[in-house]
């Protein structure tokens, strides 16, 4: 299949790229790596969609304007979110440029305006955008948050997971674990909640180390390479992440499962899929679960194994390709 993921615009660190021999290259033919990749071999999150296919592309539309690249495409995941109100970015332009392609309106982010504000102009513009596509694709497996969107859309909604390169993670980061806690502190402060405080409490109670990514004032959040960062947290038996916001997919949790570490806390979608016993921010429940895992190695191994099996079932490249094959119009 000839596949493209097209976004109206994304961060300045990203540029358009294509896949060849499972590696990413920019359109000048140079190996393409960025702050959340390991060289051009390993990508994270949505940047893996093009890697599902030998002829896979990512197009950052804003960089091309009306001079989009000439490609023969079968399927397009199209995301127009940040520039929804800009008349230069329309489904009709993509349809005319790539007339043979099925266009899936891709809900990359749940909210394009203020969360839960269904009267926001961008929300209304999104409804129009999705109705102009052939189908709708979302990376969330539940209807929560989509009911109001779906009411205005006369297209089918299809769940397609964000792919995880499980083989690369297993081959490079799976191994013996230190009995320690990684306190995962994402960049947005409201998503950190009480992760560090709870990690410190459990660490002191059980006399086990608590590790985290040091961050000095005015230091870039992504100063540490993806390889170093993954090596650090994947060496820990536990990954604490009490993210209280329920409308994010939870990509980090899928990476955690792939390396054989157990995620503790948080209510993102993927937390519920992969670690249902600890998909909560109730610290009393989490404290009980952690103590069970510490004191019962069989319980720890069983939880880890179930998460890894579910990961292969839902998030592996083969699993996501099947989900795409089963998209319903």
DOBARO-646253 format. One line per 2 residues: number of its first residue (from 1); their letters; for each residue x, y, z of N, C-alpha, C, O. Coordinates in steps of 0.05 Angstrom, whole numbers, plus 5000, padded with zeros to 4 digits. Each point is the difference from the previous one (the first is absolute). Layout:
REM residues N
NUM> a> X Y Z X Y Z X Y Z X Y Z; ...
END
This chain:
REM residues 329
1> xx> 5017 4976 5000 4983 5024 5000 5017 5025 5000 5021 5001 5014; 4971 5018 4970 5014 5026 5000 4984 5018 5019 4977 5007 4996
3> xx> 5036 5001 5026 4987 5013 5022 5013 5027 5007 5025 5002 4998; 4959 5018 5009 5011 5025 5009 4985 5010 5024 4975 4998 5001
5> xx> 5039 5013 5018 4989 5015 5022 5005 5029 4994 5023 5009 4999; 4956 5007 4998 5002 5028 4993 4989 5017 5023 4977 4996 5007
7> xx> 5039 5022 5003 4991 5018 5021 5003 5029 4991 5019 5007 4985; 4962 5009 5022 5001 5028 4991 5026 5013 5010 5013 5013 4984
9> xx> 4993 4983 5041 5026 5010 5010 5006 4985 5026 4983 4991 5014; 5043 5008 4992 5010 4988 5025 5023 5016 5009 5007 5021 4988
11> xx> 5007 4971 5034 5022 5015 5011 5022 5005 4980 5004 4986 4981; 5012 5035 5026 5021 5008 4982 5022 4979 4997 5016 5001 4981
13> xx> 4986 4980 5038 5021 4980 4999 4994 4978 4980 5017 4984 4993; 4958 5016 4996 4992 4979 4982 5000 5010 4971 4994 5024 4995
15> xx> 5013 4958 4987 4998 5006 4971 4988 4975 4987 4998 4979 5012; 4995 5024 4963 4989 4978 4985 5021 4978 4996 5024 5006 4998
17> xx> 4967 4969 5002 5019 4978 4996 4986 4976 4986 4976 4999 4999; 5041 4983 4992 4989 4975 4988 5016 4977 5012 5021 5004 5012
19> xx> 4968 4972 4984 5012 4976 5011 5012 4983 4978 4987 4995 4980; 5037 4996 5025 5014 4982 4982 5016 4980 5017 5016 5008 5017
21> xx> 4979 4966 4979 5013 4979 5016 4996 5005 5030 5019 4996 5016; 4957 5013 4991 4992 5004 5028 5016 5023 5014 5001 5001 5024
23> xx> 5010 5016 4960 5014 5024 5011 4988 5025 4987 4990 5000 4978; 5012 5022 5037 4988 5025 4991 5021 5018 4986 5023 5002 5009
25> xx> 4968 5011 4969 5017 5019 4985 4983 5024 4993 4977 4998 4994; 5036 5026 5007 4986 5023 4991 4998 5000 4970 5011 4983 4987
27> xx> 4975 5036 5001 4995 4999 4971 5024 5008 4984 4999 5001 4975; 5023 5006 5039 5025 5004 4986 5018 4975 5001 5022 4999 4989
29> xx> 4967 4980 5023 5014 4974 5001 5019 4997 5024 5015 4981 5001; 4984 5038 5018 5017 4998 5024 4987 4985 5022 4976 5002 5004
31> xx> 5039 4981 5011 4988 4987 5023 4987 5020 5019 5013 5020 5006; 4963 4974 5002 4985 5020 5016 4996 4989 5028 4986 4981 5005
33> xx> 5026 5034 5014 4996 4995 5028 4991 5026 5013 5004 5021 4990; 4983 4977 5033 4990 5024 5014 5002 4994 5030 5010 4980 5009
35> xx> 4980 5039 5007 5004 4998 5029 4987 4976 5014 5009 4992 5021; 4971 4997 4966 4987 4976 5012 5004 4975 4983 4983 4983 4998
37> xx> 5040 5016 4989 5007 4976 4985 5028 4990 5009 5014 5014 5015; 4993 4962 4977 5027 4990 5003 5011 4997 4972 4995 4981 4986
39> xx> 5020 5039 5005 5009 5001 4973 4977 5001 4981 4979 5012 5006; 5023 4974 4972 4977 4997 4982 4989 4972 5000 4985 4991 4983
41> xx> 5023 4994 5038 4992 4972 5003 4974 4997 5017 4983 4984 4993; 5015 5032 5028 4979 4997 5020 4985 5026 5004 5012 5020 5008
43> xx> 4962 4979 4987 4983 5023 5005 4980 4993 5021 4995 4976 5005; 4993 5044 5008 4980 4995 5021 4974 5013 4991 4999 5017 4982
45> xx> 4980 4974 5031 4973 5012 4998 4990 4999 4971 5005 4981 4985; 4981 5040 5006 4987 5000 4974 5020 4999 4977 4992 4994 4977
47> xx> 5032 5012 5028 5020 5001 4978 5006 4972 4990 5014 4997 4980; 4975 4982 5033 5003 4973 4991 4979 4992 4978 5004 4980 4987
49> xx> 4975 5036 5010 4981 4992 4979 5012 4996 4973 4995 4979 4987; 5022 5039 5003 5012 4995 4974 5018 4975 4999 5004 4988 4979
51> xx> 5006 5004 5044 5018 4977 5001 4986 4974 4997 5012 4978 4999; 4961 5023 5001 4985 4975 4996 5002 4989 4972 4995 4977 4995
53> xx> 5013 5040 4986 5000 4993 4972 5027 5008 4987 5012 5020 5007; 4996 4964 4974 5025 5005 4986 4998 5027 4985 5019 5015 4998
55> xx> 4957 4990 4991 4996 5026 4987 4982 5017 5019 4977 5004 4995; 5036 5005 5027 4986 5016 5019 5012 5028 5001 5024 5004 4998
57> xx> 4959 5016 5006 5009 5028 4999 4987 5016 5022 4977 4995 5009; 5038 5025 5001 4988 5021 5017 5003 5026 4985 5022 5007 4990
59> xx> 4956 5008 5007 5000 5025 4986 4992 5022 5020 4977 5000 5010; 5041 5019 4995 4994 5024 5015 4990 5021 4980 5016 5013 4988
61> xx> 4958 4989 5010 4988 5015 4979 5009 5029 4999 5004 5011 4979; 4999 5001 5044 5007 5029 5001 5026 5005 4986 5004 5022 4989
63> xx> 5014 4959 5010 5026 5004 4987 4998 4999 4970 5018 5009 4986; 4960 4979 5003 4997 4997 4972 4981 5019 4987 5002 5006 4976
65> xx> 4979 5004 5040 4979 5018 4988 4984 4985 4979 4992 4977 5004; 5004 5036 4973 4985 4988 4978 5017 4981 4983 4990 4987 4982
67> xx> 5037 5012 5023 5018 4983 4984 5005 4974 5014 5024 4993 5004; 4956 4993 5003 5003 4974 5014 5014 4980 4982 4998 5002 4975
69> xx> 5017 4979 5037 5016 4982 4983 4982 4981 4983 4978 4993 5008; 5033 5000 4969 4985 4982 4983 5004 4971 5010 5022 4989 4998
71> xx> 4957 4999 5012 5001 4973 5011 4975 4985 4990 4979 5012 4997; 5024 4962 5000 4978 4983 4993 4991 4986 5026 5013 4982 5010
73> xx> 4965 5028 5002 4992 4991 5027 4974 4984 4999 4982 5006 4984; 5016 4975 5034 4976 4984 5004 4984 5009 5024 4975 4999 4999
75> xx> 5039 5009 5022 4986 5008 5025 5015 5024 5012 5024 5000 5001; 4960 5019 5009 5011 5024 5013 4987 5002 5027 4975 5000 5002
77> xx> 5041 5003 5019 4991 5009 5026 5004 5031 5000 5022 5009 5000; 4956 5006 4999 5001 5028 4997 4992 5014 5026 4978 4995 5010
79> xx> 5039 5021 5001 4995 5015 5024 5001 5030 4994 5022 5011 4994; 4956 5003 5008 4999 5029 4999 4989 5009 5027 4976 4998 5005
81> xx> 5041 5012 5012 4992 5007 5027 5008 5029 5008 4984 5016 5008; 5042 4989 4989 5009 5027 5008 4992 5021 4980 4996 5024 5008
83> xx> 5000 4969 4967 4993 5019 4979 4972 4995 4989 4995 5006 4977; 4987 4985 5041 4973 4994 4991 4985 5024 4989 4984 4997 4982
85> xx> 5023 5027 5028 4986 5024 4991 5014 5014 4977 4991 5021 4991; 5030 4966 4999 5015 5012 4977 4989 4988 4974 5001 4976 4996
87> xx> 4988 5040 4987 4987 4990 4975 5020 4987 4981 4991 4988 4980; 5035 5014 5024 5019 4988 4982 5004 4970 5006 5013 4986 4984
89> xx> 4975 5004 5037 5003 4972 5007 4973 4986 5000 4984 5003 5019; 5010 4983 4959 4974 4987 4996 5003 4972 4991 5020 4992 4988
91> xx> 4960 4992 5017 4999 4972 4990 5000 5000 4970 5012 4983 4987; 4973 5036 5001 4998 5001 4971 5027 5002 4987 5005 4988 4979
93> xx> 5014 5028 5032 5026 5002 4988 5015 4974 5001 5014 4993 4980; 4984 4993 5042 5013 4973 5002 4987 4981 4981 5014 4984 4987
95> xx> 4960 5016 5010 4986 4982 4983 5008 5004 4971 5003 4981 4984; 5000 5045 5008 5007 5005 4972 5029 4993 4995 5007 4991 4978
97> xx> 5011 5012 5042 5028 4993 4996 5004 4970 5000 5017 4990 4984; 4968 4996 5032 5003 4970 5002 4973 4987 4995 4988 4990 5019
99> xx> 5003 5010 4956 4973 4991 4994 4995 4970 5005 4977 4992 5002; 5043 4992 4999 4997 4971 5003 4999 4992 5030 4996 4976 5006
101> xx> 5009 5042 5011 5003 4993 5029 4974 5002 5015 4984 5018 4996; 5012 4963 5022 4979 5002 5020 5010 5020 5022 5023 4997 5009
103> xx> 4960 5022 4999 5009 5020 5019 4986 4994 5027 4975 5002 5002; 5041 4992 5018 4990 4996 5027 5004 5025 5016 5023 5009 5004
105> xx> 4956 5003 5005 5003 5023 5018 5010 4991 5027 4987 4985 5014; 5037 5023 4992 5015 4989 5023 4998 5019 5023 5009 5023 4998
107> xx> 4979 4968 5024 4999 5016 5025 5025 4996 5015 5002 4981 5016; 5018 5036 4980 5026 4997 5012 4999 5009 5030 5010 4986 5017
109> xx> 4977 5036 4987 4996 5011 5027 4970 5001 5005 4985 5008 4983; 5007 4985 5041 4971 5000 5006 4988 5028 4999 4978 5003 4990
111> xx> 5037 5016 5020 4990 5028 5001 5016 5018 4982 5024 5000 5001; 4961 5016 4984 5013 5020 4983 4995 5028 5010 5013 5019 4992
113> xx> 4967 4983 5026 4995 5026 5014 5001 4994 5030 5015 4983 5008; 4970 5032 5007 5000 4995 5029 4987 4973 5005 4979 4994 4988
115> xx> 5033 4989 5029 4988 4974 5006 4970 5002 5009 4993 5017 5016; 4991 4966 4972 4972 4998 5006 4983 5024 4991 4977 5002 5007
117> xx> 5035 5015 4977 4985 5023 4989 4990 4993 4972 5015 5004 4981; 4961 4986 5017 4990 4991 4974 4988 5023 4983 4991 4995 4978
119> xx> 5010 5030 5033 4992 5023 4984 5024 5014 4988 4996 5020 4986; 5028 4971 5020 5024 5013 4990 5001 4999 4970 4993 4979 4988
121> xx> 5014 5043 4999 5001 5000 4970 5017 4977 4988 4993 4990 4979; 5028 5003 5035 5017 4978 4989 4986 4973 5002 5003 4983 4983
123> xx> 4981 5014 5038 4985 4975 5003 4981 4998 4977 4997 4979 4987; 4989 5042 5007 4980 5000 4977 5015 4996 4974 4990 4986 4982
125> xx> 5033 5026 5015 5016 4996 4975 5009 4972 4997 5002 4989 4978; 5005 4998 5045 5008 4972 4999 4978 4982 4990 5004 4982 4984
127> xx> 4971 5023 5025 4977 4984 4992 4998 5002 4969 4996 4979 4987; 5006 5045 5003 4999 5003 4970 5022 4985 4987 4996 4986 4980
129> xx> 5029 5016 5030 5023 4986 4989 4995 4970 4999 5005 4987 4980; 4986 5002 5042 4997 4971 5002 4978 4990 4981 5003 4979 4988
131> xx> 4976 5037 5008 4979 4992 4982 5009 5001 4971 4987 4987 4983; 5034 5027 5011 5010 5001 4973 5019 4977 4993 5008 4996 4977
133> xx> 5000 4990 5044 5018 4977 4996 4983 4975 4994 4976 5000 5002; 5038 4978 4991 4986 4975 4994 4993 4984 5026 4979 4988 5001
135> xx> 5039 5012 5018 4996 4987 5026 5014 5016 5021 5014 5020 4994; 4982 4972 5031 5012 5014 5023 5017 4979 5015 4992 4978 5004
137> xx> 5033 5030 5003 5018 4983 5015 5008 5015 5026 5006 5023 5000; 4994 4962 5022 5009 5011 5025 5018 4980 5014 4997 4976 4997
139> xx> 5022 5034 5019 5017 4982 5015 4990 4994 5028 5014 4989 5017; 4961 5019 4989 4988 4994 5026 4981 4977 4996 4985 4999 4981
141> xx> 5016 4982 5038 4984 4976 4997 4972 5002 5013 4985 4980 5000; 5009 5042 5011 4974 5004 5014 4984 5023 4986 5012 5016 4985
143> xx> 4963 4985 5021 4983 5021 4989 5001 5026 5017 4991 5021 4991; 5021 4977 5032 5001 5023 5018 5014 5023 4986 5022 4997 4989
145> xx> 4964 5026 5010 5012 5023 4987 4992 5002 4971 5003 5021 4988; 4986 4957 5000 4994 5000 4972 4970 5003 4995 4991 5004 4977
147> xx> 4993 4992 5043 4971 5000 4996 4990 5025 4987 4984 4999 4981; 5025 5024 5029 4991 5025 4989 5011 5004 4971 4986 5012 4983
149> xx> 5038 4979 5012 5011 5002 4973 4984 4982 4982 4992 5008 4978; 5003 4967 5031 4986 4980 4983 4972 5009 4993 4990 4993 4979
151> xx> 4997 5022 5039 4973 5009 4994 4998 5017 4975 4979 4999 4987; 5042 5015 5007 4999 5017 4977 5013 4988 4975 5000 5013 4979
153> xx> 5011 4963 5024 5015 4988 4978 4985 4975 4989 4991 4983 5016; 5006 5016 4958 4986 4978 4988 5019 4979 4988 4993 4987 4980
155> xx> 5030 5010 5032 5020 4980 4991 5005 4980 5022 4995 5006 5024; 5016 4971 4969 5006 4980 5020 5025 5008 5016 5019 5012 4988
157> xx> 4982 4982 5037 5023 5004 5017 5016 4974 5003 4988 4979 5006; 5038 5022 4990 5017 4976 5001 5023 5004 5019 5014 5021 4999
159> xx> 4990 4960 5019 5023 5001 5019 5024 4988 4986 5000 4977 4992; 5021 5039 5006 5026 4991 4990 5021 5009 5020 5005 5024 5004
161> xx> 5007 4956 5009 5020 5006 5021 5024 5016 4989 5005 4999 4976; 5008 5016 5041 5026 5012 4993 5020 4977 5001 5004 4988 5021
163> xx> 5010 5007 4957 5018 4977 4999 5024 5002 5018 5010 5022 5005; 4999 4955 5005 5024 4999 5016 5019 4980 4988 4992 4977 4993
165> xx> 5033 5031 5004 5021 4982 4989 5009 4981 5022 5021 5004 5011; 4962 4976 4994 5005 4982 5022 5026 4984 4997 5013 4995 5020
167> xx> 4993 4997 4956 5024 4985 4995 5025 5016 5007 5018 4989 5014; 4983 5036 4978 5024 5016 5006 5003 5004 5030 5022 4998 5011
169> xx> 4956 5009 5002 5001 5005 5029 5008 4975 5015 5017 5001 5018; 4972 4976 4974 5007 4975 5014 5030 4993 4995 5014 4993 5019
171> xx> 4995 5009 4957 5027 4993 4993 5021 5018 5013 5022 4991 5007; 4971 5034 4998 5019 5020 5009 4998 5008 5029 5019 5010 5012
173> xx> 4957 4986 5000 4996 5010 5027 4987 4981 5020 4997 5006 5023; 4996 4970 4967 4989 4980 5019 5023 4986 5014 5020 4993 4987
175> xx> 4978 5003 5039 5021 4986 5015 4994 5000 5029 4978 5006 5009; 5042 4987 5007 4997 4999 5029 4994 5028 5011 5009 5020 4990
177> xx> 4974 4980 5030 4991 5025 5012 5011 5005 5027 5002 4981 5017; 5006 5043 4988 5008 5008 5027 4974 5005 5016 4981 5012 4990
179> xx> 5019 4980 5035 4976 5006 5017 5002 5029 5007 5010 5008 5021; 4978 5008 4962 5000 5029 5003 4976 5012 4986 4986 4986 4986
181> xx> 5009 5039 5019 4977 5015 4989 5010 5022 4982 5018 5015 5007; 4970 4986 4969 5004 5023 4983 4976 5018 5002 4978 4992 4994
183> xx> 5026 5032 5016 4979 5020 5002 4998 5015 4974 5018 5017 4994; 4962 4978 4990 4997 5012 4973 4986 5027 5003 4978 5002 5009
185> xx> 5037 5018 4983 4990 5028 5003 4998 5013 4972 5020 5011 4991; 4957 4988 4997 4997 5012 4973 5003 5030 5001 4999 5012 5021
187> xx> 5004 5000 4956 5004 5029 4999 4977 5016 5011 5005 5018 5016; 4970 4976 4976 4977 5016 5011 4998 4996 5030 4997 4977 5009
189> xx> 5003 5044 5007 5000 4997 5029 4975 4987 5010 5000 4985 5020; 4977 5021 4967 4975 4988 5010 4998 4970 4997 4983 4987 5012
191> xx> 5034 5002 4971 5000 4971 4996 5018 4986 5020 5000 4975 5001; 5016 5040 5013 5018 4987 5020 4986 4992 5025 5007 4981 5014
193> xx> 4972 5035 4993 4984 4995 5024 5019 4995 5024 5018 5016 5004; 4977 4963 5011 5017 4993 5023 5018 4977 4995 5007 4985 5019
195> xx> 5001 5011 4956 5017 4977 4993 5026 5000 5016 5007 4979 5012; 5007 5043 4990 5025 5000 5014 4997 4996 5030 5015 4985 5012
197> xx> 4965 5027 5000 4995 4998 5028 4993 4971 5008 5010 4989 5020; 4974 4998 4963 4992 4973 5006 5023 4981 4995 5004 4981 5015
199> xx> 5012 5024 4965 5024 4984 4995 5019 5001 5023 5011 4980 5009; 4993 5044 5001 5018 5004 5023 4990 4986 5025 5016 4988 5015
201> xx> 4958 5013 4989 4988 4987 5024 5004 4969 4998 5008 4988 5020; 4986 5001 4957 5003 4971 4997 5030 4992 5002 5006 4979 5011
203> xx> 5011 5037 4977 5028 4994 5001 5011 5000 5028 5015 4982 5008; 4977 5038 5008 5009 5001 5028 4988 4977 5017 5014 4989 5017
205> xx> 4961 5005 4978 4987 4979 5015 5013 4973 4996 5003 4984 5019; 5005 5010 4956 5011 4974 4993 5031 5001 4996 5012 4980 4993
207> xx> 4999 5043 5012 5029 5003 4998 5011 4992 4972 5019 4985 4998; 4967 5025 4982 5009 4995 4973 5005 5027 4986 4986 5020 5006
209> xx> 5033 4981 4975 5007 5026 4988 4978 5011 4982 4984 4985 4988; 5014 5041 5011 4982 5015 4983 5017 5016 4980 5017 5016 5008
211> xx> 4978 4979 4966 5016 5013 4980 4981 5017 4982 4976 4994 4997; 5035 5027 4992 4984 5017 4982 5020 5016 4983 5024 5000 5005
213> xx> 4965 5013 4974 5017 5016 4982 5005 5027 5013 4982 5015 5004; 5043 4991 5004 5006 5026 5012 4994 5022 4980 5005 4998 4976
215> xx> 4985 5024 5035 4994 5023 4983 5006 5026 5015 4989 5005 5021; 5030 5009 4969 5009 5025 5012 4984 5024 4990 4988 4998 4978
217> xx> 5010 5024 5036 4985 5023 4991 5010 5009 4973 5024 5002 4995; 4957 5004 4987 5005 5010 4973 5014 4979 4982 5009 5006 4978
219> xx> 4992 4969 5031 5011 4978 4983 4979 4990 4981 4977 4997 5008; 5031 4996 4967 4981 4989 4981 4989 4973 5011 5016 4984 5011
221> xx> 4958 5012 4987 4988 4976 5011 5011 4975 4986 5004 4979 5013; 5001 5022 4961 5009 4977 4985 5031 5000 4996 5010 4991 4980
223> xx> 5004 5019 5041 5030 5000 4997 5012 4972 4999 5021 4997 4988; 4966 4984 5023 5010 4973 5001 4991 4985 4975 4977 5002 4992
225> xx> 5041 4983 4995 4992 4985 4976 4980 4979 5006 4997 4991 5023; 4987 5002 4957 4980 4979 5003 5012 4974 5009 4989 4985 5016
227> xx> 5035 5009 4973 5013 4975 5007 5008 4999 5030 4996 4981 5014; 5016 5041 4995 5009 5002 5028 4975 5000 5019 5001 4986 5020
229> xx> 4979 5029 4972 4976 5001 5017 4987 4973 5003 4992 4992 5022; 5004 4994 4955 4988 4973 5001 5017 4980 5016 4989 4984 5015
231> xx> 5037 5018 4981 5018 4982 5015 4997 5004 5030 5001 4981 5016; 4996 5044 4992 4998 5007 5029 4974 4989 5012 5002 4985 5020
233> xx> 4975 5021 4968 4975 4992 5013 4995 4970 4997 4988 4987 5017; 5021 5001 4961 4995 4972 4995 5016 4982 5018 4995 4976 5001
235> xx> 5025 5034 5012 5016 4984 5019 4986 4997 5027 5009 4983 5016; 4970 5032 4988 4986 4999 5026 4977 4980 4999 4987 4996 4979
237> xx> 5007 4991 5043 4978 4981 5002 4973 5014 4997 4981 4988 4990; 5018 5037 5020 4974 5014 5001 5002 5028 4987 5021 5014 5002
239> xx> 4958 4993 4984 4999 5026 4986 4975 5014 5011 4977 4992 4993; 5027 5028 5024 4977 5014 5012 4992 5023 4983 5017 5017 4992
241> xx> 4957 4985 5001 4990 5021 4983 4971 5005 5007 4982 4988 4988; 5012 5029 5031 4973 5005 5010 4987 5023 4985 4989 5018 5011
243> xx> 5011 4979 4962 4988 5021 4983 4970 4999 5004 4987 4980 4994; 5000 5042 5016 4972 5000 5006 4982 5007 4976 4975 5000 5003
245> xx> 5036 5006 4974 4984 5010 4978 4992 4977 4982 5017 4985 4990; 4957 5011 5007 4990 4976 4988 4996 5002 4969 4991 4981 4988
247> xx> 5015 5042 5000 4995 5002 4971 5026 4999 4984 5000 5008 4977; 5021 4981 5035 5025 4994 4985 5002 4970 4996 4992 4985 5018
249> xx> 5019 5007 4960 5003 4971 4995 5019 4986 5020 4995 4978 5009; 5028 5035 4997 5019 4988 5018 5022 4984 4986 5004 4976 5006
251> xx> 5009 5037 4975 5020 4986 4984 5024 4988 5016 5010 4979 4994; 4998 5036 5027 5022 4991 5016 4995 4973 5012 5018 4983 5003
253> xx> 4957 5012 5005 4993 4975 5013 5005 4976 4981 5008 4979 5010; 4987 5024 4964 5005 4979 4982 5030 4994 4997 5007 4976 4998
255> xx> 5009 5044 5003 5029 4996 5000 5009 4985 5025 5017 4982 4999; 4971 5025 5023 5007 4987 5026 4994 4970 4998 5016 4984 5008
257> xx> 4961 5009 4982 4992 4972 4998 5019 4984 4982 5006 4977 5005; 5004 5036 4974 5017 4986 4981 5027 4993 5011 5013 4981 4991
259> xx> 4995 5033 5030 5027 4995 5012 4998 4982 5025 5021 4994 5012; 4955 4998 4995 4997 4982 5023 4999 5014 5027 5003 4987 5021
261> xx> 4993 5039 4979 4997 5015 5025 4970 5003 5006 4984 4999 4981; 5008 5003 5044 4972 5002 5008 4993 5030 5005 5014 5013 5015
263> xx> 4965 4996 4972 4991 5027 5004 4981 5002 5024 4983 4983 5004; 5022 5037 5013 4984 5005 5024 4986 5026 4998 5013 5021 4999
265> xx> 4960 4979 5000 4985 5024 5001 4992 5012 4973 5010 4991 4979; 4973 5030 5022 4991 5014 4976 4975 4989 4988 4993 4976 5003
267> xx> 4992 5042 4984 4975 4992 4988 4998 5005 4970 4978 5003 4990; 5045 4999 4997 4999 5002 4971 4988 4974 4988 5000 4979 5013
269> xx> 4991 5022 4962 4987 4977 4988 5017 4975 5001 4990 4978 5008; 5035 5024 4984 5016 4976 4997 5008 4989 5027 5007 4976 5002
271> xx> 4992 5039 5020 5004 4990 5026 4979 4979 5006 5006 4978 5011; 4969 5027 4982 4978 4982 5005 5003 4974 4984 4992 4979 5009
273> xx> 5018 5024 4966 5003 4977 4983 5022 4981 5010 4997 4976 5000; 5026 5036 5007 5024 4984 5005 5004 4994 5030 5009 4978 5006
275> xx> 4984 5039 5011 5003 4996 5029 4975 5007 5015 4999 5019 5016; 4980 4965 4980 4974 5008 5012 5000 5000 5030 4984 5015 5012
277> xx> 5033 4969 5001 5000 4999 5029 5011 5026 5012 4993 5007 5023; 5023 5008 4962 5012 5024 5011 4992 5025 4985 5013 5021 5003
279> xx> 4966 4977 4981 4991 5023 4984 4981 5017 5017 4976 5001 4996; 5036 5012 5024 4985 5017 5018 5020 5020 5013 5024 4996 4999
281> xx> 4965 5025 5012 5017 5019 5015 4994 4998 5030 5009 5017 5015; 4976 4963 4993 4994 4994 5028 5025 4988 5013 5007 4977 4995
283> xx> 5007 5039 5021 5026 4991 5010 4997 4976 5020 5019 4985 5003; 4958 5012 5010 4996 4977 5018 5000 4974 4984 5012 4981 5008
285> xx> 4974 5020 4969 5000 4976 4983 5028 4995 4989 5009 4977 5000; 5004 5044 4991 5026 4996 4988 5021 4990 5020 5016 4983 4993
287> xx> 4982 5027 5031 5019 4991 5021 4996 4970 5005 5020 4985 5003; 4955 5005 4997 4995 4972 5004 5011 4984 4977 5013 4979 5004
289> xx> 4983 5030 4972 5010 4985 4976 5030 4999 5000 5012 4979 4995; 5001 5043 5011 5030 5000 5000 5010 4981 5020 5019 4985 4995
291> xx> 4969 5014 5028 5010 4981 5021 4996 4971 4991 5016 4983 5006; 4962 5012 4980 4996 4973 4989 5022 4993 4981 5010 4977 5001
293> xx> 4996 5041 4981 5021 4995 4980 5027 4996 5013 5016 4983 4991; 4990 5033 5029 5026 4997 5014 5003 4974 5015 5021 4987 4999
295> xx> 4957 5005 5014 5001 4976 5017 4994 4974 4985 5005 4978 5011; 4984 5023 4965 4993 4976 4986 5011 5002 4971 4988 5013 4983
297> xx> 5034 4974 5013 5013 5001 4973 4983 4988 4979 5000 5009 4977; 4984 4970 5030 4982 4988 4980 4979 5020 4991 4993 5002 4976
299> xx> 4997 5014 5043 4980 5021 4993 5012 5021 4982 4988 5009 4981; 5037 4999 5025 5014 5019 4983 5003 4989 4972 4993 5014 4980
301> xx> 5016 4962 5017 5005 4988 4974 4974 4997 4984 4999 5004 4976; 4980 4987 5038 4974 4997 4987 4989 5026 4989 4990 5001 4978
303> xx> 5013 5020 5038 4990 5027 4991 5016 5010 4977 4989 5010 4980; 5037 4986 5021 5018 5009 4978 4993 4984 4974 4999 5012 4979
305> xx> 4997 4962 5024 4995 4983 4977 4973 5007 4987 4998 5001 4975; 4982 5004 5041 4974 5007 4989 5001 5026 4985 4988 5004 4979
307> xx> 5028 5015 5032 5002 5026 4986 5015 4997 4973 4992 5012 4980; 5029 4972 5020 5015 4996 4975 4983 4985 4979 5001 5006 4976
309> xx> 4983 4975 5033 4982 4985 4981 4979 5019 4989 4994 4999 4976; 4994 5017 5041 4980 5019 4991 5012 5021 4981 4988 5008 4981
311> xx> 5037 5000 5025 5014 5019 4982 5002 4988 4972 4995 5014 4980; 5014 4961 5017 5002 4987 4974 4973 4999 4986 4998 5003 4976
313> xx> 4982 4991 5040 4973 4997 4989 4988 5026 4989 4985 5000 4981; 5022 5022 5032 4986 5026 4994 5019 5020 4986 4991 5015 4983
315> xx> 5035 4986 5024 5017 5022 4992 5023 4992 4981 5013 5018 4989; 4993 4957 5008 5022 4992 4982 4994 5008 4972 4978 5006 4992
317> xx> 5043 4996 4991 4997 5008 4972 4980 4981 4986 4983 5010 4985; 5019 4964 5020 4982 4981 4987 4971 5005 5009 4982 5000 4983
319> xx> 5014 5006 5043 4973 5004 5010 4988 5026 4988 4977 5000 4993; 5039 5021 5005 4989 5025 4989 4995 4998 4970 4981 5011 4990
321> xx> 5036 4974 4996 4994 4996 4971 4973 4986 4997 4985 5006 4982; 5009 4974 5035 4974 4986 4998 4977 5019 5007 4979 4999 4987
323> xx> 5025 5019 5032 4979 5020 5007 4995 5018 4976 4977 5006 4994; 5044 5001 4991 4997 5017 4977 4985 4985 4978 4983 5011 4986
325> xx> 5024 4964 5010 4987 4983 4980 4970 4998 5005 4984 4996 4982; 5008 5005 5044 4973 4996 5008 4984 5026 5003 4978 5000 5010
327> xx> 5033 5022 4981 4986 5026 5001 4973 4997 4985 5000 4991 4977; 4979 5017 5036 4973 4999 4987 4991 5027 4991 5004 5020 5014
329> x> 4984 4980 4963 4989 5026 4989 4972 5004 5010 4987 5020 4993
END
